[in-house]
Amino acid sequence: MKKRLGINGVIIVAALALALVFPTLFFRDSTAVYYDEVAEVFGVAFILLGQLLRTSARGYKSEHSRQGESLISSGPYSLVRNPMYLGILLIGLGIVLMLFRWWVAAVFIAVFILRYVLLIFTEEKKLLKIFPQEYPAYKMRVPRLWPSPHSLFQRDLTEYLPLRLSWIKREIGTILAVLLLTLVLESWEDIKQEGLRAYFKAGAGLLLVLALFIWLSIYLMKRTDGLRQDVSV
């Protein structure tokens, strides 16, 4: 795990340094105001949804299989077999939409494939050895990385996206750091040119997305606690 985090950190720092050295090549200009605002709203939505999925998957795994002694096939792992990696993909795409030119998305997806797809295949081989009977059936039932549209509307949201306050507390530093850093980088030029008042006036869509994220988080936490109480009864 530490080695994986180290490699990811090197990739992130190198990518950020390259973008700062050649800002006009990588960062999106603000001439197309309408498209810029739409990209920002979708970017924030992707970042928050990715963080929500990642938090749910990590918290659910720590609660149900801390040492990997059992195969988790419920919760977020009933949506896709690799919900944490899907969360990372959504966060990365959100950052690209917020900050960078459109072609950077293709580069990011290529890097993601090189970094994670081989890792996923390696992990699948290990799981197949540990769970030779359970894992093949799980693979047939649940997609690897991208959820089936049919499965999204087949069940209640809390069945595959449970959430607890304790899980959010463990991840809140990462959530805020990613979101605030992205917002600062995105808004720096706008603030210099138009001032804080103009930026906040144009940020109504972002505030709406943040409000929806907070509402969704509270809803998921209440529903998760309610389901837990029903099971205990």
Secondary structure, DSSP 8 states (H G I E B T S, - for coil): -HHHHHHHHHHHHHHHHHHHHSHHHHB--SSSHHHHHHHHHHHHHHHHHHHHHHHHHHHHHHHH-TTS-S---SGGGGT-S-HHHHHHHHHHHHHHHHHB-THHHHHHHHHHIIIIIHHHHHHHHHHHHHSTTHHHHHHHHS-SSS--HHHHTTS-HHHHS---HHHHHHHHHHHHHHHHHHHHHHHHHHHHHHHHHHHHHHTHHHHHHHHHHHHHHHHHHHHHHHHHHHHH-
